[in-house]
């Protein structure tokens, strides 16, 4: 094990915990402002649960595929590692496409972030998660390039492990978003 590995691991966990604090603040803001519609539509007024459930299934499936890529990396199988990373990437881009479509539709219907405090907090929370997914897909492309060029070694496996932890973290955050933002608003 490289002497830097414990520092990298600690630093990465510290980053994930800081992201937990960020999302906790965004969830608290949403909880406080979700009823502040001032005559505009509330989150529950425009929900398309089957659409969001499809988004959720895409993201949860991507958690499986990135886990499989990590297993194949540890088995030193470069081809299957890259194949499952590509599948994860496709699922991540599909999720992002659906989120952009949802946001575009809401803005087109005058339910954008400027319509009310509730919608502003909705767009901020869901959009911040989406930006994290976008960052994760860019990071995944970089890791895929490392695996393709440098092969599977201690360095690329550490990068892949950090990426997988980040991706699983995003899935966990999405489960909370799906439950608190979408399902509770549908009740």
Legacy VTK file of the C-alpha trace (Angstrom):
# vtk DataFile Version 3.0
C-alpha trace
ASCII
DATASET POLYDATA
POINTS 187 float
0.000 0.000 0.000
1.231 3.436 -0.948
2.086 5.789 1.962
-0.341 8.360 0.507
-3.321 5.964 0.481
-4.518 6.621 4.083
-4.320 10.383 3.499
-6.232 10.116 0.227
-8.866 7.905 1.822
-9.263 10.227 4.817
-9.436 13.277 2.557
-12.064 11.692 0.372
-14.235 10.697 3.352
-13.858 14.250 4.662
-15.089 15.543 1.305
-18.113 13.192 1.387
-18.994 14.355 4.891
-18.817 17.999 3.785
-21.206 17.120 0.961
-23.526 15.554 3.550
-23.577 18.881 5.374
-24.289 20.718 2.107
-27.222 18.466 1.266
-28.526 18.560 4.849
-28.706 22.335 4.531
-30.488 22.100 1.187
-32.988 19.566 2.561
-33.638 21.804 5.584
-34.176 24.794 3.298
-36.590 22.808 1.150
-38.480 21.587 4.240
-38.911 25.153 5.493
-39.848 26.642 2.108
-41.891 23.859 0.487
-45.176 25.566 1.407
-44.031 29.069 0.434
-45.700 29.120 -2.976
-47.250 32.612 -2.866
-49.955 31.568 -5.308
-47.606 29.714 -7.654
-47.676 25.963 -8.163
-46.330 23.810 -5.377
-44.055 20.854 -5.960
-47.013 18.479 -5.600
-48.916 20.261 -8.376
-46.643 19.176 -11.218
-45.381 15.789 -10.103
-44.994 13.007 -12.602
-44.215 10.089 -10.288
-43.754 7.491 -13.085
-41.222 9.815 -14.754
-39.285 10.370 -11.515
-39.500 6.662 -10.683
-37.835 5.953 -14.036
-35.077 8.426 -13.119
-34.703 6.656 -9.792
-34.440 3.232 -11.418
-31.772 4.525 -13.805
-29.696 5.868 -10.944
-30.131 2.784 -8.758
-29.197 0.521 -11.663
-26.089 2.642 -12.190
-25.148 1.896 -8.594
-25.184 -1.797 -9.464
-23.109 -1.312 -12.617
-20.441 0.786 -10.905
-20.257 -1.840 -8.153
-19.717 -4.518 -10.785
-17.002 -2.420 -12.427
-15.223 -2.246 -9.082
-15.490 -6.017 -8.634
-14.047 -6.638 -12.086
-11.257 -4.111 -11.431
-10.290 -6.029 -8.323
-10.327 -9.219 -10.423
-7.958 -7.408 -12.848
-10.392 -7.625 -15.779
-9.890 -4.378 -17.680
-12.448 -5.087 -20.425
-15.365 -5.795 -18.075
-14.328 -2.934 -15.788
-14.556 -0.541 -18.737
-17.785 -2.131 -19.996
-19.547 -1.641 -16.666
-18.151 1.871 -16.317
-19.557 2.628 -19.784
-22.931 1.240 -18.705
-22.813 3.403 -15.576
-21.927 6.415 -17.688
-24.849 5.776 -20.060
-27.246 5.439 -17.119
-25.865 8.627 -15.553
-26.294 10.578 -18.789
-29.829 9.187 -19.186
-30.652 10.355 -15.665
-29.240 13.810 -16.419
-31.200 13.998 -19.669
-34.424 13.260 -17.823
-33.631 15.838 -15.149
-32.871 18.523 -17.729
-36.116 17.603 -19.512
-38.077 17.942 -16.246
-36.490 21.305 -15.479
-37.086 22.541 -19.034
-40.752 21.549 -18.886
-41.238 23.257 -15.527
-39.572 26.457 -16.688
-41.597 26.413 -19.938
-44.783 26.149 -17.837
-43.680 29.179 -15.744
-42.835 26.984 -12.758
-39.182 27.937 -12.687
-37.048 28.829 -9.683
-38.235 32.441 -9.779
-41.932 31.513 -9.395
-41.787 30.991 -5.625
-39.497 30.238 -2.707
-40.738 26.630 -2.762
-39.753 26.159 -6.386
-36.471 27.973 -5.835
-35.568 25.535 -3.056
-36.732 22.610 -5.228
-34.536 23.655 -8.161
-31.588 24.310 -5.851
-31.775 20.921 -4.122
-32.472 18.799 -7.202
-30.151 20.886 -9.379
-27.270 20.568 -6.917
-27.686 16.805 -7.010
-27.751 16.962 -10.819
-24.527 18.976 -10.862
-22.939 16.326 -8.666
-24.074 13.629 -11.109
-22.612 15.671 -13.978
-19.335 16.001 -12.076
-19.434 12.239 -11.445
-19.843 11.488 -15.153
-16.858 13.694 -16.031
-14.843 11.995 -13.293
-15.943 8.632 -14.686
-14.640 9.547 -18.137
-11.280 10.449 -16.583
-11.122 7.174 -14.640
-12.084 5.232 -17.777
-9.212 6.911 -19.622
-6.842 5.983 -16.779
-7.987 2.359 -16.863
-7.720 2.220 -20.665
-4.262 3.810 -20.816
-2.598 2.765 -17.561
-4.429 -0.471 -16.874
-5.627 -1.702 -13.528
-3.081 -0.916 -10.855
-3.154 0.388 -7.298
-3.560 3.984 -8.441
-6.422 3.386 -10.881
-8.164 1.044 -8.448
-8.006 3.723 -5.728
-9.461 6.277 -8.143
-12.198 3.855 -9.137
-12.964 3.091 -5.489
-13.339 6.794 -4.655
-15.528 7.275 -7.732
-17.731 4.319 -6.747
-18.136 5.688 -3.205
-19.076 9.085 -4.620
-21.571 7.507 -7.022
-23.184 5.436 -4.247
-23.377 8.608 -2.147
-25.261 10.333 -4.983
-27.678 7.417 -5.161
-28.312 7.672 -1.437
-28.958 11.408 -1.714
-31.352 10.758 -4.607
-33.315 8.249 -2.522
-33.837 11.013 0.045
-34.790 13.487 -2.704
-37.217 11.008 -4.249
-38.799 10.295 -0.876
-38.857 13.751 0.705
-39.322 15.966 -2.338
-41.420 13.854 -4.673
-43.261 11.201 -2.644
-44.096 13.419 0.337
-45.305 16.150 -2.049
-47.612 13.614 -3.724
-49.336 12.879 -0.400
LINES 1 188
187 0 1 2 3 4 5 6 7 8 9 10 11 12 13 14 15 16 17 18 19 20 21 22 23 24 25 26 27 28 29 30 31 32 33 34 35 36 37 38 39 40 41 42 43 44 45 46 47 48 49 50 51 52 53 54 55 56 57 58 59 60 61 62 63 64 65 66 67 68 69 70 71 72 73 74 75 76 77 78 79 80 81 82 83 84 85 86 87 88 89 90 91 92 93 94 95 96 97 98 99 100 101 102 103 104 105 106 107 108 109 110 111 112 113 114 115 116 117 118 119 120 121 122 123 124 125 126 127 128 129 130 131 132 133 134 135 136 137 138 139 140 141 142 143 144 145 146 147 148 149 150 151 152 153 154 155 156 157 158 159 160 161 162 163 164 165 166 167 168 169 170 171 172 173 174 175 176 177 178 179 180 181 182 183 184 185 186
